[in-house]
Amino acid sequence: MSHISPVAQRLRITFGKSGSLKYTSNLDVAKIWERVLRRANLPILYTQGFNTRPRIQLAMPLPLGISSECEILDISLRKHIDFDESDLRQQLLAVSPPGLSIQAIAEVDPRAATLHSLVDSAEYRIRFLDAIDPACLRKKIDDIMNRDTIIIDRVRRRKRSVMDIRPLIIDLYLDPSDDLVAHLSVGDRGNLRPDQILELMDLQGVHHSMHRYRLHTRPH
């Protein structure tokens, strides 16, 4: 049996989702990327077997309705390509749907750790579209950040789970525009969504928009 990897090259693409694309599921985003890569004539590597799939991997699922500028995609190629980042970006954008942006393209070691194992936290910006007193927001933030534990009790798929989510809240503050910034744990340590923060603050009924602007990765 050969131990030679079929991956000739691995590219890492940092991209964004906006407009109607933010309502597209992660599964459909992967399909969109497959179409984009095919139309751009990149030599995508596919899995073997009856139901072949492209060897592409998204770093961290993005909840529906949240825009982003920091999503990460790894693609495996069956043969090496020489590329200029700016030219390849334009080549991909020319066949991309509205709402898909590309921030960066880089080559990474094919043997590098999987994206899911590298990402450990994410930062979100929550903008309140209804008028809300910043002093009230700061008080709610202080109430959360000053607590030692925050126990939530949930039932999912008929299974009850009780957990302390306080360690998953890395930071919570208002930026100079009075937008709420939430730095939350994701990945192997546990996942916390920004809508759960709004529930804690009793603000889930306030009209708002959410944007993920940074994914943090651990050293590798």
Phi and psi restraints in degrees (value plus and minus 20) as a CYANA .aco file:
   2 SER   PHI     -99.1   -59.1
   2 SER   PSI     118.1   158.1
   3 HIS   PHI    -124.7   -84.7
   3 HIS   PSI      -8.6    31.4
   4 ILE   PHI     -97.5   -57.5
   4 ILE   PSI     107.1   147.1
   5 SER   PHI     -88.2   -48.2
   5 SER   PSI     117.2   157.2
   6 PRO   PHI     -96.2   -56.2
   6 PRO   PSI     -26.8    13.2
   7 VAL   PHI    -100.4   -60.4
   7 VAL   PSI      90.9   130.9
   8 ALA   PHI    -102.0   -62.0
   8 ALA   PSI     -49.5    -9.5
   9 GLN   PHI    -178.7  -138.7
   9 GLN   PSI     127.6   167.6
  10 ARG   PHI    -147.1  -107.1
  10 ARG   PSI     105.7   145.7
  11 LEU   PHI    -132.0   -92.0
  11 LEU   PSI     121.9   161.9
  12 ARG   PHI    -135.4   -95.4
  12 ARG   PSI     101.1   141.1
  13 ILE   PHI    -132.4   -92.4
  13 ILE   PSI     106.1   146.1
  14 THR   PHI    -118.2   -78.2
  14 THR   PSI     104.0   144.0
  15 PHE   PHI    -158.2  -118.2
  15 PHE   PSI     149.8   189.8
  16 GLY   PHI    -146.7  -106.7
  16 GLY   PSI     139.3   179.3
  17 LYS   PHI    -147.2  -107.2
  17 LYS   PSI     111.5   151.5
  18 SER   PHI    -168.1  -128.1
  18 SER   PSI     156.6   196.6
  19 GLY   PHI      40.1    80.1
  19 GLY   PSI    -163.1  -123.1
  20 SER   PHI     -87.3   -47.3
  20 SER   PSI     -39.5     0.5
  21 LEU   PHI     -85.8   -45.8
  21 LEU   PSI     -41.6    -1.6
  22 LYS   PHI     -90.8   -50.8
  22 LYS   PSI     -32.0     8.0
  23 TYR   PHI    -117.0   -77.0
  23 TYR   PSI      -8.9    31.1
  24 THR   PHI    -112.7   -72.7
  24 THR   PSI     112.8   152.8
  25 SER   PHI     -86.6   -46.6
  25 SER   PSI     141.8   181.8
  26 ASN   PHI     -83.3   -43.3
  26 ASN   PSI     -56.2   -16.2
  27 LEU   PHI     -82.9   -42.9
  27 LEU   PSI     -62.8   -22.8
  28 ASP   PHI     -90.9   -50.9
  28 ASP   PSI     -51.3   -11.3
  29 VAL   PHI     -83.5   -43.5
  29 VAL   PSI     -60.9   -20.9
  30 ALA   PHI     -81.6   -41.6
  30 ALA   PSI     -59.6   -19.6
  31 LYS   PHI     -87.1   -47.1
  31 LYS   PSI     -58.3   -18.3
  32 ILE   PHI     -80.8   -40.8
  32 ILE   PSI     -64.0   -24.0
  33 TRP   PHI     -85.2   -45.2
  33 TRP   PSI     -56.1   -16.1
  34 GLU   PHI     -80.4   -40.4
  34 GLU   PSI     -64.4   -24.4
  35 ARG   PHI     -84.3   -44.3
  35 ARG   PSI     -62.6   -22.6
  36 VAL   PHI     -81.2   -41.2
  36 VAL   PSI     -65.6   -25.6
  37 LEU   PHI     -86.5   -46.5
  37 LEU   PSI     -57.6   -17.6
  38 ARG   PHI     -85.8   -45.8
  38 ARG   PSI     -65.5   -25.5
  39 ARG   PHI     -85.7   -45.7
  39 ARG   PSI     -48.0    -8.0
  40 ALA   PHI    -104.9   -64.9
  40 ALA   PSI     -18.3    21.7
  41 ASN   PHI      43.2    83.2
  41 ASN   PSI      16.1    56.1
  42 LEU   PHI    -103.5   -63.5
  42 LEU   PSI     121.2   161.2
  43 PRO   PHI     -97.9   -57.9
  43 PRO   PSI      56.3    96.3
  44 ILE   PHI     -86.6   -46.6
  44 ILE   PSI     119.9   159.9
  45 LEU   PHI    -109.7   -69.7
  45 LEU   PSI     113.6   153.6
  46 TYR   PHI    -131.1   -91.1
  46 TYR   PSI     134.1   174.1
  47 THR   PHI     -88.7   -48.7
  47 THR   PSI     141.2   181.2
  48 GLN   PHI    -112.9   -72.9
  48 GLN   PSI     146.4   186.4
  49 GLY   PHI      90.2   130.2
  49 GLY   PSI    -192.7  -152.7
  50 PHE   PHI     -90.2   -50.2
  50 PHE   PSI     -65.6   -25.6
  51 ASN   PHI    -123.2   -83.2
  51 ASN   PSI      61.3   101.3
  52 THR   PHI     -93.0   -53.0
  52 THR   PSI     124.7   164.7
  53 ARG   PHI    -156.3  -116.3
  53 ARG   PSI     132.1   172.1
  54 PRO   PHI     -88.8   -48.8
  54 PRO   PSI     125.2   165.2
  55 ARG   PHI    -104.0   -64.0
  55 ARG   PSI      57.3    97.3
  56 ILE   PHI    -148.3  -108.3
  56 ILE   PSI     129.4   169.4
  57 GLN   PHI    -162.7  -122.7
  57 GLN   PSI     108.0   148.0
  58 LEU   PHI    -109.6   -69.6
  58 LEU   PSI     123.9   163.9
  59 ALA   PHI     -87.6   -47.6
  59 ALA   PSI     -71.6   -31.6
  60 MET   PHI    -172.4  -132.4
  60 MET   PSI     107.0   147.0
  61 PRO   PHI     -75.0   -35.0
  61 PRO   PSI     120.9   160.9
  62 LEU   PHI    -130.3   -90.3
  62 LEU   PSI     101.5   141.5
  63 PRO   PHI     -77.8   -37.8
  63 PRO   PSI     127.2   167.2
  64 LEU   PHI     -78.3   -38.3
  64 LEU   PSI     122.0   162.0
  65 GLY   PHI      69.4   109.4
  65 GLY   PSI     -22.0    18.0
  66 ILE   PHI    -126.2   -86.2
  66 ILE   PSI     106.1   146.1
  67 SER   PHI    -101.5   -61.5
  67 SER   PSI     147.9   187.9
  68 SER   PHI    -177.3  -137.3
  68 SER   PSI     138.2   178.2
  69 GLU   PHI    -150.9  -110.9
  69 GLU   PSI     -10.1    29.9
  70 CYS   PHI    -154.9  -114.9
  70 CYS   PSI      -2.4    37.6
  71 GLU   PHI     -88.2   -48.2
  71 GLU   PSI     128.4   168.4
  72 ILE   PHI    -144.6  -104.6
  72 ILE   PSI     114.7   154.7
  73 LEU   PHI    -150.1  -110.1
  73 LEU   PSI     110.4   150.4
  74 ASP   PHI    -124.5   -84.5
  74 ASP   PSI     113.0   153.0
  75 ILE   PHI    -144.0  -104.0
  75 ILE   PSI     118.0   158.0
  76 SER   PHI    -122.5   -82.5
  76 SER   PSI     114.3   154.3
  77 LEU   PHI    -131.6   -91.6
  77 LEU   PSI     126.7   166.7
  78 ARG   PHI    -102.8   -62.8
  78 ARG   PSI     -35.9     4.1
  79 LYS   PHI    -166.1  -126.1
  79 LYS   PSI     133.5   173.5
  80 HIS   PHI     -94.4   -54.4
  80 HIS   PSI     120.5   160.5
  81 ILE   PHI    -144.1  -104.1
  81 ILE   PSI     122.2   162.2
  82 ASP   PHI    -110.6   -70.6
  82 ASP   PSI     112.7   152.7
  83 PHE   PHI    -165.7  -125.7
  83 PHE   PSI     131.4   171.4
  84 ASP   PHI    -118.9   -78.9
  84 ASP   PSI     109.0   149.0
  85 GLU   PHI     -77.2   -37.2
  85 GLU   PSI     -65.6   -25.6
  86 SER   PHI     -83.7   -43.7
  86 SER   PSI     -63.4   -23.4
  87 ASP   PHI     -86.0   -46.0
  87 ASP   PSI     -61.8   -21.8
  88 LEU   PHI     -87.3   -47.3
  88 LEU   PSI     -57.1   -17.1
  89 ARG   PHI     -79.1   -39.1
  89 ARG   PSI     -66.4   -26.4
  90 GLN   PHI     -85.5   -45.5
  90 GLN   PSI     -56.3   -16.3
  91 GLN   PHI     -82.3   -42.3
  91 GLN   PSI     -61.0   -21.0
  92 LEU   PHI     -94.3   -54.3
  92 LEU   PSI     -62.3   -22.3
  93 LEU   PHI     -84.6   -44.6
  93 LEU   PSI     -49.0    -9.0
  94 ALA   PHI     -84.2   -44.2
  94 ALA   PSI     -42.0    -2.0
  95 VAL   PHI    -139.6   -99.6
  95 VAL   PSI      -0.3    39.7
  96 SER   PHI    -119.9   -79.9
  96 SER   PSI     132.9   172.9
  97 PRO   PHI     -96.8   -56.8
  97 PRO   PSI     141.6   181.6
  98 PRO   PHI     -78.1   -38.1
  98 PRO   PSI     121.7   161.7
  99 GLY   PHI      76.7   116.7
  99 GLY   PSI     -31.1     8.9
 100 LEU   PHI    -119.0   -79.0
 100 LEU   PSI     101.0   141.0
 101 SER   PHI    -139.0   -99.0
 101 SER   PSI     137.2   177.2
 102 ILE   PHI    -145.9  -105.9
 102 ILE   PSI      99.0   139.0
 103 GLN   PHI    -111.2   -71.2
 103 GLN   PSI     -56.8   -16.8
 104 ALA   PHI    -178.7  -138.7
 104 ALA   PSI     131.2   171.2
 105 ILE   PHI    -155.1  -115.1
 105 ILE   PSI     107.4   147.4
 106 ALA   PHI    -161.3  -121.3
 106 ALA   PSI     133.5   173.5
 107 GLU   PHI    -110.5   -70.5
 107 GLU   PSI     116.1   156.1
 108 VAL   PHI    -146.0  -106.0
 108 VAL   PSI     140.7   180.7
 109 ASP   PHI     -82.1   -42.1
 109 ASP   PSI     107.0   147.0
 110 PRO   PHI     -78.1   -38.1
 110 PRO   PSI     -41.1    -1.1
 111 ARG   PHI    -113.0   -73.0
 111 ARG   PSI     -17.8    22.2
 112 ALA   PHI     -83.5   -43.5
 112 ALA   PSI     137.7   177.7
 113 ALA   PHI     -81.0   -41.0
 113 ALA   PSI     135.4   175.4
 114 THR   PHI     -86.2   -46.2
 114 THR   PSI     130.9   170.9
 115 LEU   PHI     -78.4   -38.4
 115 LEU   PSI     -62.7   -22.7
 116 HIS   PHI     -79.9   -39.9
 116 HIS   PSI     -52.6   -12.6
 117 SER   PHI     -99.5   -59.5
 117 SER   PSI     -34.0     6.0
 118 LEU   PHI    -112.1   -72.1
 118 LEU   PSI     -55.3   -15.3
 119 VAL   PHI     -98.3   -58.3
 119 VAL   PSI     108.6   148.6
 120 ASP   PHI    -146.8  -106.8
 120 ASP   PSI     -27.9    12.1
 121 SER   PHI    -179.9  -139.9
 121 SER   PSI     143.3   183.3
 122 ALA   PHI    -162.7  -122.7
 122 ALA   PSI     128.6   168.6
 123 GLU   PHI    -133.5   -93.5
 123 GLU   PSI     113.9   153.9
 124 TYR   PHI    -142.7  -102.7
 124 TYR   PSI     125.2   165.2
 125 ARG   PHI    -133.3   -93.3
 125 ARG   PSI     102.4   142.4
 126 ILE   PHI    -131.3   -91.3
 126 ILE   PSI      98.8   138.8
 127 ARG   PHI    -126.6   -86.6
 127 ARG   PSI     104.6   144.6
 128 PHE   PHI    -107.6   -67.6
 128 PHE   PSI     102.2   142.2
 129 LEU   PHI    -109.9   -69.9
 129 LEU   PSI     -37.7     2.3
 130 ASP   PHI    -112.2   -72.2
 130 ASP   PSI     129.0   169.0
 131 ALA   PHI     -83.6   -43.6
 131 ALA   PSI     111.4   151.4
 132 ILE   PHI    -167.5  -127.5
 132 ILE   PSI     117.9   157.9
 133 ASP   PHI     -90.6   -50.6
 133 ASP   PSI     100.9   140.9
 134 PRO   PHI     -77.0   -37.0
 134 PRO   PSI     -53.4   -13.4
 135 ALA   PHI     -84.0   -44.0
 135 ALA   PSI     -56.9   -16.9
 136 CYS   PHI     -85.6   -45.6
 136 CYS   PSI     -60.9   -20.9
 137 LEU   PHI     -82.9   -42.9
 137 LEU   PSI     -64.1   -24.1
 138 ARG   PHI     -82.7   -42.7
 138 ARG   PSI     -57.9   -17.9
 139 LYS   PHI     -84.5   -44.5
 139 LYS   PSI     -62.4   -22.4
 140 LYS   PHI     -84.4   -44.4
 140 LYS   PSI     -59.2   -19.2
 141 ILE   PHI     -82.5   -42.5
 141 ILE   PSI     -67.8   -27.8
 142 ASP   PHI     -80.7   -40.7
 142 ASP   PSI     -59.2   -19.2
 143 ASP   PHI     -79.6   -39.6
 143 ASP   PSI     -57.5   -17.5
 144 ILE   PHI     -96.4   -56.4
 144 ILE   PSI     -69.4   -29.4
 145 MET   PHI     -88.4   -48.4
 145 MET   PSI     -43.2    -3.2
 146 ASN   PHI    -106.7   -66.7
 146 ASN   PSI     -23.4    16.6
 147 ARG   PHI    -105.9   -65.9
 147 ARG   PSI     122.5   162.5
 148 ASP   PHI    -100.3   -60.3
 148 ASP   PSI     -54.6   -14.6
 149 THR   PHI    -158.1  -118.1
 149 THR   PSI     129.5   169.5
 150 ILE   PHI    -155.5  -115.5
 150 ILE   PSI      81.2   121.2
 151 ILE   PHI    -112.6   -72.6
 151 ILE   PSI     107.3   147.3
 152 ILE   PHI    -138.5   -98.5
 152 ILE   PSI     126.3   166.3
 153 ASP   PHI    -142.8  -102.8
 153 ASP   PSI      93.5   133.5
 154 ARG   PHI    -147.5  -107.5
 154 ARG   PSI     132.9   172.9
 155 VAL   PHI    -139.9   -99.9
 155 VAL   PSI      97.9   137.9
 156 ARG   PHI    -151.3  -111.3
 156 ARG   PSI     109.3   149.3
 157 ARG   PHI      33.3    73.3
 157 ARG   PSI      23.5    63.5
 158 ARG   PHI      45.6    85.6
 158 ARG   PSI      -5.5    34.5
 159 LYS   PHI    -135.6   -95.6
 159 LYS   PSI     111.7   151.7
 160 ARG   PHI    -111.6   -71.6
 160 ARG   PSI     116.9   156.9
 161 SER   PHI    -153.5  -113.5
 161 SER   PSI     117.5   157.5
 162 VAL   PHI    -142.1  -102.1
 162 VAL   PSI     105.0   145.0
 163 MET   PHI    -168.2  -128.2
 163 MET   PSI     136.8   176.8
 164 ASP   PHI    -115.0   -75.0
 164 ASP   PSI      93.1   133.1
 165 ILE   PHI    -114.3   -74.3
 165 ILE   PSI     -22.1    17.9
 166 ARG   PHI     -78.2   -38.2
 166 ARG   PSI     -61.1   -21.1
 167 PRO   PHI     -84.6   -44.6
 167 PRO   PSI     -35.4     4.6
 168 LEU   PHI    -106.5   -66.5
 168 LEU   PSI     -29.0    11.0
 169 ILE   PHI    -116.2   -76.2
 169 ILE   PSI      80.7   120.7
 170 ILE   PHI     -98.3   -58.3
 170 ILE   PSI     -61.8   -21.8
 171 ASP   PHI    -178.0  -138.0
 171 ASP   PSI     134.1   174.1
 172 LEU   PHI    -173.7  -133.7
 172 LEU   PSI     100.7   140.7
 173 TYR   PHI    -181.8  -141.8
 173 TYR   PSI     148.6   188.6
 174 LEU   PHI    -118.1   -78.1
 174 LEU   PSI     114.5   154.5
 175 ASP   PHI    -104.9   -64.9
 175 ASP   PSI     158.4   198.4
 176 PRO   PHI     -78.0   -38.0
 176 PRO   PSI     -41.4    -1.4
 177 SER   PHI    -111.4   -71.4
 177 SER   PSI     -13.4    26.6
 178 ASP   PHI      44.2    84.2
 178 ASP   PSI       4.7    44.7
 179 ASP   PHI    -101.7   -61.7
 179 ASP   PSI     126.2   166.2
 180 LEU   PHI    -104.5   -64.5
 180 LEU   PSI     104.8   144.8
 181 VAL   PHI    -127.2   -87.2
 181 VAL   PSI     105.7   145.7
 182 ALA   PHI    -141.5  -101.5
 182 ALA   PSI      98.5   138.5
 183 HIS   PHI    -122.9   -82.9
 183 HIS   PSI      91.0   131.0
 184 LEU   PHI    -144.9  -104.9
 184 LEU   PSI     129.2   169.2
 185 SER   PHI     -93.6   -53.6
 185 SER   PSI     121.0   161.0
 186 VAL   PHI    -159.2  -119.2
 186 VAL   PSI     146.9   186.9
 187 GLY   PHI      70.8   110.8
 187 GLY   PSI    -166.9  -126.9
 188 ASP   PHI     -84.9   -44.9
 188 ASP   PSI     -48.6    -8.6
 189 ARG   PHI     -95.4   -55.4
 189 ARG   PSI     -35.8     4.2
 190 GLY   PHI     110.7   150.7
 190 GLY   PSI     133.5   173.5
 191 ASN   PHI    -136.9   -96.9
 191 ASN   PSI     110.2   150.2
 192 LEU   PHI    -148.1  -108.1
 192 LEU   PSI     110.2   150.2
 193 ARG   PHI    -116.2   -76.2
 193 ARG   PSI     132.7   172.7
 194 PRO   PHI     -84.2   -44.2
 194 PRO   PSI     -49.3    -9.3
 195 ASP   PHI     -86.7   -46.7
 195 ASP   PSI     -46.4    -6.4
 196 GLN   PHI     -89.0   -49.0
 196 GLN   PSI     -52.1   -12.1
 197 ILE   PHI     -85.3   -45.3
 197 ILE   PSI     -62.9   -22.9
 198 LEU   PHI     -83.0   -43.0
 198 LEU   PSI     -55.8   -15.8
 199 GLU   PHI     -83.2   -43.2
 199 GLU   PSI     -63.1   -23.1
 200 LEU   PHI     -80.9   -40.9
 200 LEU   PSI     -55.7   -15.7
 201 MET   PHI    -107.4   -67.4
 201 MET   PSI     -19.1    20.9
 202 ASP   PHI      37.2    77.2
 202 ASP   PSI      23.5    63.5
 203 LEU   PHI    -142.5  -102.5
 203 LEU   PSI      -6.6    33.4
 204 GLN   PHI     -84.5   -44.5
 204 GLN   PSI     -41.0    -1.0
 205 GLY   PHI    -108.9   -68.9
 205 GLY   PSI     -24.0    16.0
 206 VAL   PHI    -103.6   -63.6
 206 VAL   PSI     112.3   152.3
 207 HIS   PHI     -83.3   -43.3
 207 HIS   PSI     109.3   149.3
 208 HIS   PHI    -174.8  -134.8
 208 HIS   PSI     148.4   188.4
 209 SER   PHI    -147.9  -107.9
 209 SER   PSI     133.3   173.3
 210 MET   PHI    -146.6  -106.6
 210 MET   PSI     123.4   163.4
 211 HIS   PHI    -162.5  -122.5
 211 HIS   PSI     107.6   147.6
 212 ARG   PHI    -113.6   -73.6
 212 ARG   PSI     101.5   141.5
 213 TYR   PHI    -137.4   -97.4
 213 TYR   PSI     -25.6    14.4
 214 ARG   PHI    -175.6  -135.6
 214 ARG   PSI     114.8   154.8
 215 LEU   PHI    -130.5   -90.5
 215 LEU   PSI     111.3   151.3
 216 HIS   PHI    -121.2   -81.2
 216 HIS   PSI     114.8   154.8
 217 THR   PHI    -135.8   -95.8
 217 THR   PSI     126.7   166.7
 218 ARG   PHI     -99.9   -59.9
 218 ARG   PSI     136.1   176.1
 219 PRO   PHI     -80.5   -40.5
 219 PRO   PSI     126.0   166.0
